[in-house]
Amino acid sequence: MPPPRTAADLFLTRRDLLRRGGLGMGLLGLAGVLGDAGLLTAGDARDEPGGSPTNPVAPKAPHFAARARRVVHLFMNGGPSQVDTFDPKPLLDKYHGKPLPSPNLRTERKTAGAMRSPYRFQRYGKNGVEVSELFAKTAACIDDICVIRSMHADVPNHEPSLMLMNCGDGRLPRPSMGAWVTYGLGSENQNLPGFIVLCPGGYPIVATQNWRSAFLPGAYQGTYIDSQHTDVQKLIENIHNNGASLAEQRRQLDLVRRLNELHRRERPEEGQLEARIQSFELAYRMQTEAADAFDISGEPKFIQEMYGPGTHGRQLLITRRLLERGVRFVQVWSGGGQPWDSHDGLEKAHRDLAKGWDQAIAGFLKDLRARGMLDSTLVIWGGEFGRTPVAELPGLSGRDHNHYGFSTWLAGGGVKGGYVHGATDEMGFQAVENKVHVHDLHATILYLLGFDHEKLTYRYAGRDFRLTDVHGKVVKELLA
């Protein structure tokens, strides 16, 4: 009498039968070769302890004592101008409308000569750091801010530069920085995503590639929120299930999970299936906590006024609430598209954008400081590149892309406040002193989180990958 059939037997399709039969003998031979070479070990190449095979976002310990526990990345997509924000160049006044004397000036488009900044700069803080009037309120917190004036990237194009800044590579599919951080540290709240992306008005350029997990498990990818909305029901679509109770949903998910597990057992290489399973579970758990995290109506009036009106004040207030609830990495965008990409009309465009951010950033930093959270939160500000000190044709109203030298700043999380690192040339075009590549920035961020960037790796396609690829060094001068 044949043995009784099991549920797993039902998943043996004709395709499965052909696949097993055709590959079986070859796999036997391969197993022998790999076994002799000692290559039949499971798992990835991470050195850090902790983690759970059943819960990929469980909290984990870093390689060594961390200075920061969480990250907020304020992403000014499109490329803000360094010479109009955090890197004053008074010599541009002298050459305004004239060709610059620099023989190394290389731009994408024809230029109309030097363009002075339309904004005033002023010294702030104990060390007299110069900051544009665009960010006067942020500058009041300059003693907590470390300004890097010598950043540089690889190319002057948005797409590869966005990928380099967010994922460590401008061309190939790689996990985003937020995915790497969540992979390394997990999340302190299992009812919310470990990595959340707030971007008002739709996706930025290259869309979800900016926060993808790529070959890392899908549980580490960013969760996108269209933060232009104020209604929680619109912020997080389908956050409440009006057709089934939590108990009924739990029973449905348990059944779906069992079926998916049977399917996955025969196809362990399908990472998308694991991502789908994790997304179902997270969506279920989020119903109990997400609505509260995104609802700022209960915040005191003086707190809401401190952050200021508008989308960015609301975004950063939500960010603080997410950090308090254990979210590990929050990326906050200026909006869909490329808002800071001021090829013309820069004076008004940059002023309007900065007006929406300045008070919000100042309120956010002050609020974190007052709550004792700033020292353990690393805040990053910047875009994918900067802009040229010369204007584009026609006229003197906008600036082209510039990856040779631009500014980024860090705050909190173990960085040296009130400090300026590096410099561009006298015109603000090219980093010339203590240059910091994007790979160096990533290495330093991981160091502040307690990781050796060369050891936070994941084995894929026969090699160990990392955020910094084969590059990067920790910039020790930025550390407090």
C-alpha positions in Angstrom: 0.0 0.0 0.0 1.5 3.4 -1.0 2.3 5.9 1.8 -0.3 8.7 2.3 0.3 11.8 0.3 1.4 15.0 2.1 0.7 18.6 1.3 4.3 19.0 0.0 3.6 16.3 -2.7 1.0 18.6 -4.3 3.8 21.1 -5.2 5.7 18.7 -7.4 4.9 20.0 -10.8 6.0 18.6 -14.2 8.5 21.3 -14.4 9.8 20.4 -10.9 10.1 16.8 -12.0 12.1 17.6 -15.1 14.3 20.0 -13.2 15.1 17.5 -10.5 15.7 14.7 -12.9 17.9 16.7 -15.3 20.0 18.4 -12.6 20.3 15.6 -10.1 23.4 13.8 -11.5 25.2 17.1 -12.1 24.5 18.3 -8.6 25.9 15.1 -7.1 29.1 15.7 -8.9 29.1 19.4 -7.9 28.5 18.5 -4.2 31.6 16.3 -4.2 33.8 19.0 -5.7 32.5 21.7 -3.3 32.8 19.4 -0.4 36.5 18.6 -1.2 37.1 22.4 -1.4 35.5 23.1 1.9 32.9 25.4 0.3 29.7 23.8 1.6 29.3 26.3 4.5 26.0 28.2 4.8 25.3 31.8 5.5 26.9 35.1 4.7 30.2 36.7 5.4 29.2 38.9 8.3 31.5 39.0 11.3 29.1 40.6 13.8 27.2 38.4 16.3 23.4 38.3 16.8 20.6 38.0 14.4 17.9 35.4 13.9 17.1 33.1 11.0 13.4 33.5 11.6 13.5 37.3 12.2 16.0 39.1 9.9 15.3 42.5 11.5 15.9 41.4 15.1 18.3 43.8 16.9 21.9 42.9 16.4 25.2 44.0 17.9 27.8 45.9 15.8 31.4 45.0 15.5 32.5 47.4 18.3 31.1 50.1 20.6 29.0 52.5 18.5 28.8 56.2 18.8 25.4 56.3 17.0 22.4 54.0 17.1 20.3 55.4 14.3 20.6 57.5 11.2 18.6 60.3 9.6 19.6 61.2 6.0 18.2 64.6 4.9 18.5 64.2 1.1 18.6 67.4 -1.0 18.0 65.7 -4.3 19.0 67.6 -7.4 22.2 69.0 -6.0 22.3 72.1 -3.8 24.9 74.7 -4.5 27.8 74.6 -2.1 28.9 78.2 -2.8 25.4 79.4 -1.9 25.0 77.4 1.3 28.0 76.2 3.3 31.1 77.1 1.3 31.5 80.9 0.8 33.7 82.1 -2.1 34.0 85.9 -2.0 36.3 85.9 -5.0 33.3 85.1 -7.2 32.2 88.7 -6.6 35.3 90.0 -8.3 34.8 87.8 -11.3 31.1 88.0 -11.6 30.1 87.7 -15.3 33.7 87.1 -16.3 35.6 83.9 -17.2 37.4 82.3 -14.3 41.2 82.1 -14.3 41.1 78.4 -13.4 42.4 76.2 -16.3 41.0 73.1 -14.6 37.3 74.2 -14.8 35.3 71.5 -16.6 31.6 71.8 -17.0 28.9 69.9 -18.9 27.6 72.9 -20.7 28.8 76.2 -22.0 29.0 78.9 -19.3 28.4 82.6 -19.0 31.3 83.3 -16.6 31.5 83.4 -12.9 28.3 83.8 -10.8 28.5 85.4 -7.4 26.3 84.1 -4.7 23.1 86.2 -4.3 23.1 85.4 -0.5 25.0 86.9 2.4 27.2 84.7 4.6 27.7 85.1 8.3 29.9 83.5 11.0 28.1 81.4 13.6 29.1 79.4 16.7 32.2 79.2 18.9 34.5 78.7 15.9 32.9 81.2 13.6 31.8 78.8 10.8 30.4 80.7 7.8 26.9 79.8 6.7 24.6 81.4 4.1 21.6 83.3 5.1 19.6 80.5 3.4 20.3 78.4 6.5 20.5 81.0 9.2 18.3 79.0 11.7 20.2 75.8 11.0 23.4 77.7 11.6 22.3 78.5 15.1 23.0 74.8 15.8 26.4 74.9 14.1 28.2 73.9 17.3 26.6 70.5 16.8 27.3 70.3 13.0 30.4 69.1 11.2 30.6 70.7 7.7 32.6 68.8 5.0 33.5 71.2 2.2 35.6 68.8 0.3 33.2 66.1 -0.9 33.6 64.7 -4.4 31.9 62.0 -6.5 32.5 60.4 -9.9 30.3 61.9 -12.6 28.1 65.0 -13.0 24.9 63.1 -13.8 21.9 62.7 -11.5 21.2 59.0 -11.9 24.7 57.5 -11.3 25.4 60.1 -8.6 22.2 59.3 -6.7 23.1 55.6 -6.9 26.6 56.3 -5.7 25.5 58.4 -2.7 22.6 56.0 -1.8 24.0 52.6 -2.8 27.8 52.9 -3.1 27.9 52.3 -6.9 26.8 54.4 -9.8 26.1 51.7 -12.3 25.4 48.2 -10.9 22.5 47.1 -8.6 23.7 47.4 -5.0 21.9 47.5 -1.7 21.2 51.0 -0.4 22.9 52.5 2.7 19.7 52.2 4.7 19.5 48.5 3.7 23.1 47.9 4.8 22.5 49.6 8.2 19.3 47.7 8.8 21.0 44.4 7.8 23.9 45.2 10.2 21.8 46.4 13.2 18.3 45.2 12.7 15.4 47.2 14.1 14.4 48.0 17.7 10.7 47.9 16.9 9.3 44.8 15.1 6.0 46.6 14.5 7.5 49.2 12.2 10.0 48.9 9.3 13.6 49.3 10.2 14.2 51.6 7.2 11.6 54.2 6.2 11.7 56.7 3.3 9.7 60.0 3.5 9.4 61.6 0.1 6.6 64.0 -0.6 4.9 64.2 -4.0 6.0 60.9 -5.5 9.2 59.1 -6.3 12.5 61.0 -6.9 14.6 60.2 -10.0 15.5 56.5 -10.4 12.6 55.9 -7.9 12.8 52.9 -5.6 16.4 52.1 -6.6 17.4 54.7 -4.1 16.3 52.5 -1.2 16.4 49.0 -2.6 17.8 46.0 -0.8 19.2 44.5 -4.1 20.7 41.1 -3.3 20.2 41.6 0.5 17.0 39.9 1.8 13.9 42.0 1.0 13.2 42.7 4.7 16.0 45.3 4.6 14.6 47.5 1.8 13.2 50.9 2.5 9.5 51.4 3.0 8.3 54.4 1.0 5.8 57.0 2.4 4.4 59.8 0.4 4.7 62.4 3.1 2.8 65.2 1.3 -0.3 63.9 2.9 -1.5 64.8 6.4 -4.2 62.2 6.7 -2.7 59.0 8.2 -5.0 56.9 6.0 -3.4 58.5 2.9 0.1 58.5 4.3 -0.1 54.8 4.8 -2.5 53.2 2.4 -4.7 50.4 3.7 -3.3 50.7 7.2 -6.6 49.5 8.5 -8.5 46.5 7.2 -12.2 47.3 7.3 -13.2 43.8 6.1 -11.6 41.6 8.7 -10.6 41.7 12.3 -7.0 41.3 13.5 -7.7 37.7 14.6 -9.2 36.8 11.2 -6.2 38.4 9.4 -3.9 36.4 11.6 -5.5 33.2 10.6 -5.3 34.1 6.9 -1.7 35.1 7.1 -0.8 31.9 9.0 -2.4 29.9 6.1 -0.6 31.9 3.4 2.7 31.7 5.3 2.4 27.8 5.5 1.7 27.7 1.8 4.6 30.0 1.0 6.9 28.0 3.3 6.1 24.9 1.4 6.9 26.7 -1.9 10.1 28.2 -0.5 11.3 24.9 0.8 11.7 23.7 -2.8 13.0 27.1 -4.0 15.4 28.5 -1.4 17.0 30.8 -3.9 13.9 32.9 -4.4 14.6 36.0 -2.4 11.5 37.7 -3.6 9.3 35.1 -2.0 11.0 35.7 1.4 10.5 39.5 0.9 6.8 38.9 0.2 6.4 36.8 3.3 8.1 39.4 5.5 6.0 42.2 3.9 2.8 40.5 4.8 3.9 40.0 8.4 5.1 43.6 8.7 1.9 45.0 7.2 -0.1 43.1 9.8 2.0 44.3 12.7 2.0 47.9 11.5 -1.7 48.2 12.1 -1.1 48.4 15.8 1.5 51.1 15.9 2.1 52.9 12.5 -1.0 55.1 12.7 0.1 56.5 16.1 3.7 57.1 14.9 2.6 59.2 11.9 -0.1 61.1 13.7 1.4 64.4 15.0 -1.8 65.9 16.1 -1.1 65.0 19.7 2.2 66.9 19.8 2.2 70.0 21.9 1.6 73.3 20.0 5.1 74.7 20.9 6.8 71.6 19.5 4.8 71.9 16.2 5.7 75.6 16.0 9.3 74.8 16.7 9.5 72.6 13.6 7.5 75.2 11.6 4.7 74.9 9.1 4.8 73.0 5.8 5.8 69.5 4.6 9.4 69.4 5.8 8.5 70.5 9.4 5.9 67.7 9.4 8.3 65.2 7.9 11.0 65.8 10.5 8.5 65.8 13.4 7.3 62.4 12.1 11.0 61.4 11.9 11.6 62.2 15.5 8.6 60.1 16.5 9.8 57.2 14.4 13.3 57.3 16.0 11.6 57.3 19.4 9.9 54.1 18.4 13.0 52.3 17.4 13.2 52.8 13.6 16.9 52.5 12.6 17.2 54.5 9.4 15.0 57.3 8.1 15.7 59.0 4.8 13.9 62.4 4.3 13.7 63.8 0.8 13.1 67.3 -0.6 10.4 65.8 -2.9 9.9 63.9 -6.1 12.1 64.7 -9.1 15.1 66.9 -8.6 14.0 70.0 -6.6 17.5 71.5 -6.1 18.5 71.2 -9.7 18.7 75.0 -10.4 20.0 75.4 -13.9 18.2 78.7 -14.0 16.4 80.9 -11.5 18.6 79.7 -8.7 18.2 82.7 -6.4 14.5 82.2 -6.0 14.5 78.4 -6.3 17.2 77.9 -3.6 15.6 80.5 -1.4 12.2 78.8 -1.5 13.6 75.4 -0.9 15.8 76.5 2.0 12.9 78.3 3.5 11.0 75.1 3.8 13.9 73.2 5.3 15.8 75.7 7.5 13.4 76.0 10.5 12.5 72.4 10.2 16.1 71.3 10.5 16.8 73.7 13.4 13.7 72.5 15.2 14.6 68.9 14.7 18.2 69.2 16.0 17.1 71.2 19.0 14.4 68.7 19.8 16.8 65.8 19.6 19.2 67.7 21.8 16.5 68.5 24.4 15.4 64.8 24.5 18.9 63.5 24.9 18.7 61.8 21.5 21.2 63.8 19.4 24.3 62.1 20.7 23.0 58.7 19.6 21.5 59.9 16.3 23.6 60.6 13.2 22.1 63.3 11.0 23.3 63.7 7.4 22.5 66.6 5.1 23.4 66.9 1.4 22.6 66.0 -2.2 24.2 63.8 -4.8 26.6 66.5 -5.9 27.0 70.3 -5.9 26.9 73.0 -8.5 29.4 75.0 -10.5 30.7 78.5 -9.5 30.0 79.6 -13.1 26.6 80.3 -14.6 25.0 78.5 -17.5 24.1 80.2 -20.7 22.2 82.4 -21.2 22.5 85.0 -18.5 23.7 84.7 -14.9 20.8 82.9 -13.1 21.6 79.2 -12.7 24.4 76.8 -12.1 25.4 73.4 -13.7 26.1 70.1 -12.0 29.4 69.8 -10.2 30.8 66.5 -8.7 34.4 67.8 -8.3 33.7 69.6 -5.1 30.6 70.1 -2.9 29.4 70.3 0.7 27.8 67.8 3.1 27.3 68.1 6.8 26.9 65.7 9.7 25.4 66.3 13.2 25.2 64.4 16.4 26.1 60.7 16.6 29.8 61.1 17.6 30.9 63.8 15.1 33.0 66.8 15.8 30.6 69.8 16.1 31.5 73.3 15.1 34.2 71.9 12.7 34.8 72.5 9.0 36.7 69.7 7.2 38.5 70.2 3.9 38.2 72.9 1.3 37.5 73.6 -2.4 39.7 75.8 -4.5 39.3 79.6 -4.2 36.4 79.6 -6.7 34.5 76.7 -5.1 34.8 74.3 -8.0 37.1 71.4 -7.0 37.9 69.8 -3.7 41.6 70.4 -3.0 42.2 69.9 0.7 41.4 66.8 2.8 39.2 65.4 0.0 36.4 63.1 1.0 35.0 60.7 -1.6 31.5 59.3 -1.2 33.0 55.9 -0.3 34.9 57.6 2.6 31.7 59.2 3.8 30.0 55.8 3.8 33.0 54.2 5.6 32.8 56.9 8.3 29.0 56.6 8.7 29.4 52.8 9.3 32.3 53.4 11.7 30.1 55.7 13.8 27.5 52.9 13.9 30.1 50.5 15.2 31.1 48.7 12.0 34.3 48.0 10.2 33.1 48.8 6.6 35.5 46.1 5.3 33.8 43.5 7.4 30.2 44.3 7.1 29.8 42.1 4.0 27.3 39.8 2.3 28.2 36.9 0.1 26.5 37.0 -3.3 27.4 35.6 -6.7 30.6 34.1 -5.3 32.1 37.2 -3.6 31.7 39.3 -0.5 30.0 42.6 -1.2 30.0 45.7 1.0 28.7 49.2 0.9 32.1 50.7 0.1 32.9 48.0 -2.6 36.7 47.9 -2.5 37.2 51.6 -1.6 36.7 53.9 1.3 38.6 55.0 4.4 37.3 56.3 7.7 37.8 60.1 8.0 39.0 60.2 11.7 39.2 64.0 11.7 35.3 64.1 11.7 35.0 62.2 14.9 34.5 63.8 18.3 
